Amino acid sequence: MFFLQFISKFIKVLRAGESPPLVAGGFVMGFVVGITPLLTLQNVLILVAAILTRVNLASVFFAMFLFSFIAFFFDPVFHNIGYFALAQIENVKPLWTMVYNWPIAPFTRFYNTVVMGSLLTALALTWPVYFLAKKGIIAYRSTWGEKIENSKFIKAVKGNVLFKWYVRMRDMEW
Amino acid sequence: MRPKGVIALLSIVLLVGVGLYFFLDDLIEKQLESTGASVVGAKVEIDNLELSLAGLSISWDRLQVANRNDTWKNLFETGQVSFDMEVAPLARKKLVINDVSVTDIRLGTARDSDGSLPQKPGADPSWLQQATDNLQKNVSDLPVLNLSILKQKVNIDSLMATFDIRSVARIEEARGEADLTFRKWTKTIDEFDPKGDLTKIEGQVNALKSAEVSNLQGLVTTAGQAKDIIATLNSFKKELGALKQAASHDLGKVTNSFASVDDWITDDFNSIRSKANIGDFTPQNVGKMLFGDVIVTPTIQTLEYVALARKYMPVAQKLLASGKVEKPPRFEGQDIRFPLLNAKPDFLMEHILISAASNHADTSRVISLQGEVAGVTSQPRIYGKPLTFALDAMLPDSRAFSATGALDHVTDIPSEQFSLKADGVKVRELSLPQRPYLPSTVIAETANLAADFSLVGETLAFKIGFSAKPVQFRFGEEMAGSDVIARVTREVFDSVDELTFSAGISGAVSDPGLKISSNIDDILARRISALIGGAALEAKNEIRGRIDAEVGPKKQEALAFVSQNSARISSEVDAIQKRIDDQLSIVEERKRELESEIDKKKKQGLEGAKDKLKDLFKKKG
């Protein structure tokens, strides 16, 4: 029920409420945490930052939930990227060795291929995801939301059981 | 800043802190108990463990480590102990303790509950299992000092009646094979082809000898005939040579098969002797009977602890990842290792000061132990130094035992070396295994002991030297007996004032050999041999005599048969050869005469021609 609550809140936020940069910022933070293995120092710091700042928490947890599933399918790709970055680029090995000797290194698990691969991917996609999320929220609020709700397809779907579940979720009071 | 967020975060931190405060001690205690139990192979129990996060120190009120060989007793237990941990290695889940002082260790204390763990089949390495089995076999295979031969005469008649003397059948079998060989060669010589031709040749040779030839042409023709006869005789000689060689080979085989007759008789004798249980009573057996268990049991216990050390302090470790794992489990990936500066092992206790005492109600028997252990680590190669220890053990009013040792697992081949030394220590009682007629306890006033244990890779060398004086032997009631043997053995042991023995266990660790010798070996063996030797020797001689009486004639008859037939066949072959050689010598002689005649005739013919030529020139002139 915890995640359903955040999904419901996120759907509400998409329609109206907090400013798109705050929602998109939360979404990006959730994206980074969701796409990388959870138990690392950097993810804890991102979550602490999300809690302390005014980004939208519902979008953080929704993105975490969503990208955790997506990350499952891309796991082998992250492993390959991570292995390449950690073991096959000779020039950065001194850097990794130095970081490896820091006392906090074990908490970051940067030396793990999946952690490194997914982190590099997340960092590379941070700005595009933020940009697309912000544009998407603005577009949804201004045009897409109304158009989508008046489309024949949606009207047909509204009679569907799944849609009724969606409405119940959307209007749910927590 | 989100005020609610700050409150939530603080709440989480507080909750985690409270949880750690109440449960972390228990968690660590359980983890240490579980790890310790898996290392020791028996229960490890810690009372009131406390972790101080402020100073990163651990303390406990009591630690009990059960003895895996006697699970109702502790190997040792400690009183209150506290030590500090290094902070930085904890981040890498490494436990590094620089100094710990354990001053209140008590050895062999009784337990309230059984300290055994459920047995895991196949947990011991195969070499340890093999070593244990073979060492125990070394002792269990020893003959019991069964001297019943002194009391009952061996019934040779019934023994011989039930025993099938195999050497007779083997001689018959060999004789049959020899007979077949001789028949074959008799037939071969009879059918030897050149024999008929040789008679013809002899006729030709006689004709050649008596032939009177005067002209040159006749001489040349006769010489040609001689050459042909020589060639024929040489071909016979060659054929006979091959035949002789084959005959010699077959006759040699026959002779060789009869060379083992004495071994067959000895086999029969040994079989009957074994059936009659007339074993040799060697001094070495006495040494093993008395001290075999005393040596083997601690050796096996030492090897068990060495096996544990090899398991938990392994020699070979990969420090860096060797290559890419193509398909690691989902979300787990692969950890890439980089060189660590000042790397620490996962577990390290650099220096432990020990002060201990054994648990005895009688204070005069309390053994106190003091010393230090260095370099206890789970990764010796990373630590780079072997585990070393030096301990002194003392009894009241006695000099000290000193034990030193090193477990070197830093290199590829593990090596464990221990030595124990004691000069002039009070031993008091040493229990011996319960064996009929032998003492169950030896009481020594003062003793000297030197033991050196070495296991390098798979090679074991364990030497023990022990001497004690004065000594007294005590016999258990049920084993003492009252017959003549018991009286003799007691007399022997009562007369021994000084005991010295040396023992050695060496060889491949999976199959080590055990040797023990002591000064009482010779004394006891002489006395026992004097008693049993006469009866045993008499029985042995009678058995040997019976076997010789039954097998001897067969053996002599077979050997004579072989000898006669071999000689006959050899002489027949030699006779044929002589005939050939005789004819050859006659023909060669005749051939030389003919060639000389031919030369003469040729010279005469040449002189005649010269004279005729001179006359011709004179007439013309």
Interface residues (C-beta under 8 A of the other chain):
Chain A: P37 V48 I51 L52 T53 R54 A71 F72 D75 P76 F78 H79 G82 Y83 L86 A87 K93 W96 T97 Y100 N101 P103 I104 A105 P106 F107 Y111 N112 T113 V114 V115 G117
Chain B: M1 R2 G5 V6 A8 L9 A88 A91 R92 K93 A321 K324 K327 P328 R330 F331 E332 G333 Q334 D335 I336 R337 F338 P339 L340 L341
